[in-house]
């Protein structure tokens, strides 16, 4: 393969690799949060605020970076994002106090907010809208595999290099991939293509008006997804689980989350996006609530299936949003995957307060029920959001 003349499928494959290297650090915060709670003496509400800060930055930052991404053909954001995410995540466990922990959690979130809009929107531009759901699922596969491997990767880095030096190893593959991207993806879109011509607030209002129903679905999905990923390690640790067990449980659950979008994105294209989306959202609580009420590997099995049902909806909603706003793919994607993701993250702190007052099992049941509230939005989709 001539890297200087890479074709769109090869470029999208590299975007998926960059997605992997960006999101491989996504579980560092939940993996190390039991250690931060113990060492810094944090309450669960304070620990939840770390994730809420990341959610706030993602919510406000992604639409802004999406707007800028839609106004340039250069891949600067997919290059800067993984670097910041890597440094923020790998230095986080070294935090000497709560203030530094907040700063590093924010640095990781800024990296994520920079990368995702241009990465996801770039998929649509590179493929020209052809086979969009499948290419989005391929791009998403990098992120999902990274999320599955992230807790084990974090534990392995600590065991091999120790907390102090693990960042020196983690930055190497990131540097190699972004160097390759500079050669293979000099541009993410044609300079003469349709682009945003209005200001950021007017552009956001226009795009949000096209995708707000899909955004509602993404918000409730994000509340459940992020809450489970954040609090489940605390549940395992509270039952005597070691760091290795926490990593193993998260790996099994996230592996399911990596596979299910590939399967259901094709199923949705064949049988109708709104129909499959509604069925997945209805099935998730039927699996996640029993997961919260059981223990051991039975609970892990329920979480694996329920979490997989949630993540299977992601390429479906992303494709809906991009097709509703083809002139602003990065912003549309940022609203669905970033603005919604960030808003969902804001619920982590109050849910941590619920856990402090009423117990973790109550919080986990609430998280299992959350996807039900997305169903009215799905049932109200207009014809242009269906296929």
C-alpha positions as CSV (number, residue, x, y, z in Angstrom):
1,X,0.0,0.0,0.0
2,X,1.3,3.5,-0.9
3,X,0.6,5.5,2.2
4,X,0.7,8.8,0.3
5,X,-2.1,7.6,-2.0
6,X,-4.3,5.8,0.4
7,X,-7.9,5.1,-0.6
8,X,-10.9,6.0,1.5
9,X,-11.3,2.5,3.0
10,X,-7.7,2.5,4.1
11,X,-8.0,6.1,5.5
12,X,-11.1,5.1,7.4
13,X,-9.3,2.0,8.8
14,X,-6.5,4.4,10.0
15,X,-9.2,6.6,11.6
16,X,-10.4,3.5,13.4
17,X,-6.9,2.9,14.7
18,X,-6.7,6.5,15.9
19,X,-10.1,6.0,17.6
20,X,-8.6,2.9,19.3
21,X,-5.6,4.8,20.6
22,X,-7.7,7.7,21.7
23,X,-10.3,5.6,23.6
24,X,-7.8,3.1,25.0
25,X,-7.6,5.5,27.9
26,X,-11.4,5.8,28.4
27,X,-11.5,3.4,31.4
28,X,-8.4,4.7,33.2
29,X,-10.6,6.9,35.4
30,X,-13.1,4.2,36.5
31,X,-10.3,1.6,36.8
32,X,-8.3,3.8,39.2
33,X,-11.1,5.6,40.9
34,X,-11.2,3.0,43.8
35,X,-7.5,3.8,44.4
36,X,-8.1,7.6,44.2
37,X,-11.0,7.2,46.6
38,X,-8.8,5.3,49.1
39,X,-5.7,7.4,48.8
40,X,-7.2,10.9,48.6
41,X,-10.2,10.1,50.9
42,X,-12.8,11.0,48.4
43,X,-16.6,10.4,48.8
44,X,-18.4,8.8,45.9
45,X,-20.0,12.1,45.1
46,X,-16.5,13.7,44.8
47,X,-15.3,10.8,42.7
48,X,-18.4,11.1,40.5
49,X,-17.6,14.8,40.0
50,X,-14.4,13.8,38.2
51,X,-16.5,12.1,35.6
52,X,-19.1,14.9,35.6
53,X,-16.3,17.4,34.9
54,X,-15.2,15.3,32.0
55,X,-18.9,15.2,30.8
56,X,-19.2,18.9,31.1
57,X,-16.1,19.5,28.9
58,X,-17.3,16.9,26.4
59,X,-20.8,18.4,26.3
60,X,-19.6,22.0,25.7
61,X,-16.5,21.3,23.8
62,X,-17.5,18.7,21.2
63,X,-20.1,20.9,19.4
64,X,-17.5,23.7,19.3
65,X,-14.8,21.5,17.9
66,X,-17.3,19.9,15.6
67,X,-18.1,23.4,14.2
68,X,-14.4,24.1,13.6
69,X,-13.9,20.7,12.1
70,X,-16.6,21.3,9.6
71,X,-14.8,24.5,8.5
72,X,-11.5,22.9,7.7
73,X,-10.3,19.9,5.6
74,X,-7.1,19.5,7.6
75,X,-6.9,16.6,10.2
76,X,-5.5,18.7,13.1
77,X,-8.1,17.6,15.6
78,X,-7.7,13.8,15.1
79,X,-4.0,14.3,15.7
80,X,-4.1,16.4,18.8
81,X,-6.9,14.5,20.5
82,X,-5.1,11.2,21.2
83,X,-2.0,13.0,22.6
84,X,-4.0,14.9,25.2
85,X,-6.2,12.0,26.1
86,X,-3.1,9.8,26.6
87,X,-1.3,12.2,28.9
88,X,-4.4,13.1,30.9
89,X,-5.4,9.5,31.5
90,X,-1.9,8.0,32.3
91,X,-0.9,10.8,34.7
92,X,-4.3,10.8,36.5
93,X,-3.4,8.0,39.0
94,X,-0.4,10.1,40.1
95,X,-2.6,13.0,41.3
96,X,-1.3,14.2,44.6
97,X,-4.6,15.9,45.5
98,X,-8.1,16.4,44.3
99,X,-7.4,19.6,42.3
100,X,-4.7,17.9,40.2
101,X,-7.1,14.9,39.6
102,X,-9.7,17.3,38.3
103,X,-7.2,19.0,36.0
104,X,-6.0,15.7,34.5
105,X,-9.5,14.3,34.1
106,X,-10.3,17.6,32.3
107,X,-7.2,17.2,30.1
108,X,-8.3,13.7,29.1
109,X,-11.8,14.9,28.3
110,X,-10.5,17.8,26.1
111,X,-8.5,15.3,24.1
112,X,-11.6,13.2,23.6
113,X,-13.7,16.3,22.7
114,X,-11.1,17.3,20.1
115,X,-10.9,13.9,18.4
116,X,-14.4,12.6,18.1
117,X,-16.2,15.2,16.0
118,X,-13.6,15.3,13.3
119,X,-13.0,11.6,13.4
120,X,-16.7,10.6,13.1
121,X,-17.6,13.4,10.7
122,X,-14.5,12.5,8.6
123,X,-15.8,9.0,8.0
124,X,-18.8,10.5,6.3
125,X,-16.7,12.8,4.2
126,X,-14.2,10.2,3.2
127,X,-16.8,7.6,2.1
128,X,-19.0,10.3,0.5
129,X,-22.1,9.0,2.3
130,X,-21.8,5.5,0.7
131,X,-22.3,2.6,3.2
132,X,-22.3,5.2,5.9
133,X,-23.6,3.0,8.8
134,X,-21.1,0.2,8.0
135,X,-18.2,2.6,7.9
136,X,-19.3,4.3,11.1
137,X,-19.5,0.9,12.7
138,X,-15.9,0.2,11.5
139,X,-14.8,3.5,13.0
140,X,-16.8,2.8,16.2
141,X,-15.1,-0.7,16.4
142,X,-11.8,1.0,17.2
143,X,-13.4,2.8,20.1
144,X,-15.3,-0.2,21.4
145,X,-12.3,-2.5,21.2
146,X,-10.3,0.2,23.0
147,X,-13.0,0.5,25.7
148,X,-12.9,-3.3,26.1
149,X,-9.1,-3.4,26.4
150,X,-8.7,-0.2,28.4
151,X,-9.0,-1.6,31.9
152,X,-6.6,-4.4,31.2
153,X,-4.3,-2.0,29.4
154,X,-4.3,0.2,32.4
155,X,-3.6,-2.6,34.8
156,X,-0.8,-4.0,32.6
157,X,0.9,-0.6,32.3
158,X,0.9,-0.3,36.1
159,X,2.2,-3.8,36.6
160,X,5.0,-3.5,34.0
161,X,6.1,0.2,34.3
162,X,4.5,1.4,37.5
163,X,2.3,4.5,37.9
164,X,5.2,6.9,37.5
165,X,6.5,5.8,34.1
166,X,3.5,4.2,32.3
167,X,2.9,7.4,30.3
168,X,6.3,7.0,28.6
169,X,5.2,3.7,27.1
170,X,1.6,4.7,26.3
171,X,2.6,7.7,24.2
172,X,4.8,5.7,21.8
173,X,2.0,4.1,19.7
174,X,0.0,7.4,19.8
175,X,3.0,9.2,18.3
176,X,3.5,6.5,15.6
177,X,-0.2,6.6,14.5
178,X,-0.5,10.4,14.2
179,X,2.8,10.5,12.2
180,X,1.2,8.0,9.8
181,X,-2.0,10.0,9.7
182,X,-0.2,13.1,8.6
183,X,0.9,11.2,5.5
184,X,-2.1,9.0,4.7
185,X,-4.9,11.6,5.5
186,X,-3.5,15.0,4.5
187,X,-7.1,16.1,4.1
188,X,-10.4,14.8,5.4
189,X,-12.6,16.5,2.8
190,X,-12.4,18.4,-0.5
191,X,-11.8,22.1,0.0
192,X,-14.7,22.9,-2.4
193,X,-17.2,20.8,-0.6
194,X,-20.4,22.0,1.2
195,X,-19.4,23.5,4.5
196,X,-20.8,25.7,7.3
197,X,-21.1,29.3,6.4
198,X,-23.0,30.7,9.5
199,X,-21.7,31.4,13.0
200,X,-21.3,28.7,15.6
201,X,-24.5,29.4,17.5
202,X,-26.7,29.6,14.4
203,X,-25.1,26.5,13.0
204,X,-25.6,24.6,16.2
205,X,-29.3,25.7,16.4
206,X,-29.9,24.6,12.8
207,X,-28.2,21.2,13.2
208,X,-29.8,20.6,16.6
209,X,-33.2,21.3,15.2
210,X,-32.6,18.5,12.7
211,X,-31.4,15.9,15.2
212,X,-32.9,16.7,18.6
213,X,-35.0,13.5,18.8
214,X,-31.9,11.4,18.1
215,X,-30.1,13.5,20.7
216,X,-32.7,12.6,23.4
217,X,-32.1,8.9,22.7
218,X,-28.4,9.4,23.0
219,X,-28.7,11.3,26.3
220,X,-30.6,8.5,28.1
221,X,-28.3,5.9,26.6
222,X,-25.3,7.9,27.8
223,X,-26.6,8.2,31.4
224,X,-26.9,4.4,31.5
225,X,-23.6,3.6,29.7
226,X,-21.4,6.0,31.6
227,X,-22.9,5.3,35.0
228,X,-22.5,1.5,34.6
229,X,-18.9,1.9,33.3
230,X,-18.1,4.3,36.2
231,X,-19.8,2.6,39.2
232,X,-19.4,-1.0,38.3
233,X,-15.7,-1.1,39.3
234,X,-16.7,0.3,42.7
235,X,-19.4,-2.4,43.0
236,X,-16.8,-5.1,42.3
237,X,-14.3,-3.5,44.7
238,X,-16.9,-3.2,47.4
239,X,-17.4,-7.0,47.2
240,X,-13.7,-7.7,47.6
241,X,-12.7,-7.7,44.0
242,X,-9.0,-7.0,43.2
243,X,-7.8,-4.5,40.5
244,X,-7.3,-7.5,38.2
245,X,-10.9,-8.7,38.7
246,X,-12.1,-5.2,38.0
247,X,-10.2,-5.1,34.8
248,X,-11.4,-8.6,33.8
249,X,-15.1,-7.8,34.4
250,X,-14.8,-4.5,32.4
251,X,-13.0,-6.4,29.6
252,X,-15.8,-9.0,29.2
253,X,-18.5,-6.3,29.2
254,X,-16.7,-4.0,26.8
255,X,-15.9,-6.8,24.4
256,X,-19.6,-7.4,24.0
257,X,-20.0,-3.6,23.4
258,X,-17.4,-3.8,20.6
259,X,-19.1,-6.6,18.7
260,X,-22.8,-5.7,19.0
261,X,-22.7,-2.4,16.9
262,X,-21.2,-4.3,13.9
263,X,-24.1,-6.8,14.0
264,X,-27.0,-4.5,14.7
265,X,-25.9,-1.7,12.3
266,X,-26.5,-4.1,9.4
267,X,-29.7,-5.5,11.0
268,X,-31.0,-1.9,11.3
269,X,-30.3,-1.1,7.7
270,X,-32.3,-4.1,6.6
271,X,-35.3,-4.0,8.9
272,X,-35.5,-0.3,9.8
273,X,-33.5,1.8,12.1
274,X,-36.3,3.0,14.3
275,X,-37.7,-0.5,14.8
276,X,-34.3,-2.0,15.8
277,X,-33.5,1.0,17.9
278,X,-36.7,0.7,19.8
279,X,-36.3,-3.0,20.4
280,X,-32.7,-2.6,21.7
281,X,-33.7,0.2,24.1
282,X,-36.6,-1.9,25.4
283,X,-34.4,-5.0,25.8
284,X,-31.6,-3.2,27.7
285,X,-33.5,-2.6,31.0
286,X,-34.8,-6.2,31.0
287,X,-31.1,-7.2,31.2
288,X,-29.5,-4.4,33.2
289,X,-32.0,-4.4,36.2
290,X,-31.5,-8.1,36.9
291,X,-27.8,-7.5,36.6
292,X,-28.0,-4.9,39.4
293,X,-30.0,-7.3,41.6
294,X,-27.8,-10.4,41.2
295,X,-24.1,-11.1,42.0
296,X,-21.2,-13.0,40.6
297,X,-20.9,-14.2,37.1
298,X,-24.7,-14.2,36.6
299,X,-24.6,-10.4,37.2
300,X,-21.7,-10.1,34.8
301,X,-23.6,-12.1,32.1
302,X,-26.6,-9.8,32.4
303,X,-24.4,-6.7,32.3
304,X,-22.6,-8.0,29.2
305,X,-25.8,-8.5,27.3
306,X,-27.5,-5.3,28.5
307,X,-24.5,-3.1,27.9
308,X,-24.1,-4.7,24.4
309,X,-27.7,-3.8,23.6
310,X,-27.0,-0.1,24.6
311,X,-23.9,0.3,22.5
312,X,-25.5,-1.4,19.5
313,X,-27.6,1.7,19.1
314,X,-24.6,4.0,18.6
315,X,-23.9,3.6,14.9
316,X,-27.7,3.7,14.2
317,X,-28.1,7.1,15.9
318,X,-24.9,8.5,14.5
319,X,-25.9,7.6,10.9
320,X,-29.3,9.2,11.4
321,X,-27.7,12.4,12.6
322,X,-25.2,12.7,9.8
323,X,-27.8,12.0,7.1
324,X,-30.1,14.6,8.7
325,X,-27.2,17.2,8.4
326,X,-24.8,16.1,5.6
327,X,-23.4,19.7,5.4
328,X,-22.3,19.5,9.0
329,X,-21.4,15.9,9.7
330,X,-18.9,16.7,12.5
331,X,-21.3,19.0,14.4
332,X,-24.2,16.5,13.9
333,X,-22.0,13.7,15.2
334,X,-20.7,15.9,18.1
335,X,-24.3,16.6,19.2
336,X,-25.2,12.9,19.2
337,X,-22.0,11.4,20.6
338,X,-20.5,14.4,22.4
339,X,-23.1,16.8,23.6
340,X,-25.3,13.9,24.7
341,X,-22.3,12.0,26.1
342,X,-21.3,15.0,28.2
343,X,-24.8,15.7,29.5
344,X,-25.0,12.0,30.5
345,X,-21.8,12.3,32.3
346,X,-23.1,15.2,34.4
347,X,-25.5,12.7,36.1
348,X,-22.6,10.8,37.6
349,X,-22.1,13.1,40.5
350,X,-25.8,13.1,41.7
351,X,-25.9,9.4,41.1
352,X,-22.8,9.1,43.3
353,X,-24.7,11.1,46.0
354,X,-27.6,8.6,45.7
355,X,-25.1,5.8,46.2
356,X,-23.7,7.5,49.3
357,X,-27.2,7.8,50.8
358,X,-29.0,4.7,49.6
359,X,-26.4,2.3,48.4
360,X,-24.8,1.3,45.1
361,X,-27.5,-1.2,44.2
362,X,-30.1,1.5,44.1
363,X,-27.9,3.6,41.7
364,X,-27.3,0.6,39.5
365,X,-31.1,-0.2,39.3
366,X,-31.7,3.5,38.3
367,X,-29.1,3.2,35.6
368,X,-30.7,0.0,34.3
369,X,-34.1,1.7,33.9
370,X,-32.8,4.9,32.2
371,X,-33.0,3.6,28.6
372,X,-36.8,3.2,28.8
373,X,-37.1,7.0,28.8
374,X,-35.6,7.2,25.3
375,X,-38.5,5.2,23.8
376,X,-41.0,8.1,23.3
377,X,-38.4,9.9,21.3
378,X,-37.9,6.9,19.0
379,X,-41.6,6.5,18.5
380,X,-41.9,10.1,17.4
381,X,-39.1,10.0,14.7
382,X,-40.1,11.7,11.5
383,X,-39.9,9.8,8.2
384,X,-36.5,11.3,7.2
385,X,-34.9,9.7,10.3
386,X,-36.0,6.3,9.2
387,X,-34.6,4.0,6.5
